[in-house]
Amino acid sequence: MNPNEIHRQWAERSGEYSPDYYAYYGSNEASELLRRTLDRLPASDPSVLELGCSSGRHLAHLHEHGYRDLSGIEINDEAIDVMEETYPALAACGTFYLDTIEEVVTGFEDGRFDAVYSVETLQHIHPDNEWVFEELSRVTADLLVTVENEGSGDETVNYVNGEFPLYYRDWEAVFSDLDFREVESHALKRDTFRAFRRT
């Protein structure tokens, strides 16, 4: 499966793992861990970017706790409609980019965001597009957070429901090589929460 096929699958996703699906479940343990970690940022109103924000459940949790400079990148155009219905305050205040992460992130200036995070999103980046991790480190001024499924270490890719690929990566190694150091780690039900600060 090539990068374009992966993008198309997520852009057209309905049912399970769609924007409606995530809006229904709302915030979760990852949302709260993100908020507590971002609360330690020195900026009074930090600029925050979510990669693959879907209908905005994690950003909405941040918004409910006073965050206002919120942005998201999402490939599925249904997500914004669902966000406007489910999280209207977030939809009104946030900035959202409807495209692939690879297309959007190259247009940001260095250090554009105080914090950048992903929840079960970077694990779907095709190996041919791993260059985007360097771009993410470039646009992150301070804090980078990954909440991703890292697998058991025995395999590098798994096909979820036999449909779309999930690429297992060692995120500490990826971002340590890009001038970040891990400052926090938590094992969640199926993911690992990792917070990195710029060195």
URBEL-V387542 format. One record per pair of residues at least 4 apart in sequence whose ideal C-beta (glycine too) atoms are under 6 Angstrom apart, sorted by the first residue. I is the first residue (numbers start at 1). J is the second residue. D is the distance in Angstrom with one decimal. If there is no record, write none. Layout:
I J D
I J D
This chain:
1 5 4.9
1 165 5.8
3 126 4.0
3 128 5.5
3 129 5.2
6 126 5.5
7 100 5.4
9 164 5.1
10 75 5.0
11 75 4.8
11 76 5.5
13 17 5.9
13 18 4.8
13 76 5.7
14 18 4.8
16 21 5.7
17 21 5.7
19 54 4.9
19 55 4.0
19 76 5.8
19 78 5.1
19 79 3.9
19 82 4.2
20 82 5.6
22 54 4.6
22 55 5.6
22 57 5.5
23 55 4.1
23 82 5.1
23 86 4.4
26 57 5.4
27 31 3.7
27 57 5.6
27 61 4.0
30 119 5.4
30 147 4.8
31 58 4.8
31 61 4.0
33 193 5.3
35 62 5.9
35 65 5.5
37 195 5.1
38 115 5.7
41 46 4.6
41 114 5.7
43 114 5.0
45 68 5.9
45 69 5.4
46 114 3.7
46 115 5.7
47 69 4.4
47 113 4.8
47 114 5.0
48 70 5.4
48 115 4.8
49 71 4.7
49 113 4.4
49 116 4.7
50 59 5.5
50 72 4.5
50 117 5.8
51 73 5.6
51 101 5.3
51 118 4.1
51 121 5.0
52 121 3.2
53 59 5.7
53 72 3.0
53 74 5.0
54 79 5.2
55 79 5.0
55 82 4.0
55 83 4.7
55 86 5.9
56 60 5.1
56 83 4.5
56 87 5.0
56 90 5.1
58 119 5.9
59 70 5.1
59 72 5.8
59 90 5.7
60 87 4.1
60 90 4.7
62 67 4.0
63 67 5.8
63 90 4.7
70 94 4.4
71 95 4.4
72 96 5.1
73 97 4.7
73 101 5.4
73 104 4.9
74 79 4.5
75 100 5.6
77 98 5.7
82 86 5.8
83 87 5.3
83 91 4.7
84 88 5.9
84 91 4.4
90 94 5.3
97 104 4.5
99 103 4.5
99 104 5.1
101 105 5.7
102 129 5.5
102 132 5.1
105 135 4.7
106 135 5.9
108 112 4.1
108 139 4.4
110 138 5.6
111 141 3.9
112 139 4.7
113 139 5.9
114 141 5.2
114 142 5.1
115 143 4.2
116 136 5.9
116 140 4.5
116 144 5.3
117 145 3.8
118 122 4.7
118 146 5.7
119 147 4.4
122 148 5.7
123 148 4.6
123 149 5.4
123 166 5.1
123 167 5.9
125 129 5.3
133 174 5.6
134 178 5.9
137 178 3.9
140 144 4.7
142 198 5.8
143 197 6.0
144 180 5.8
144 196 4.6
145 195 5.0
146 171 4.6
146 194 5.0
147 191 5.1
147 193 5.0
148 191 5.8
149 190 5.6
149 191 5.3
150 168 5.6
150 192 5.1
151 155 5.9
151 168 3.4
156 168 5.6
157 165 5.3
157 167 5.3
158 166 4.9
159 165 5.7
160 164 5.6
160 166 5.4
169 174 5.9
171 194 5.3
172 176 5.8
172 182 5.0
175 180 4.2
175 196 4.8
179 199 5.2
180 196 3.8
180 198 5.8
181 199 5.2
182 194 5.8
182 196 5.5
183 195 5.4
183 197 5.0
184 195 3.9
185 194 5.2
186 193 4.2
187 192 5.9
188 193 5.8
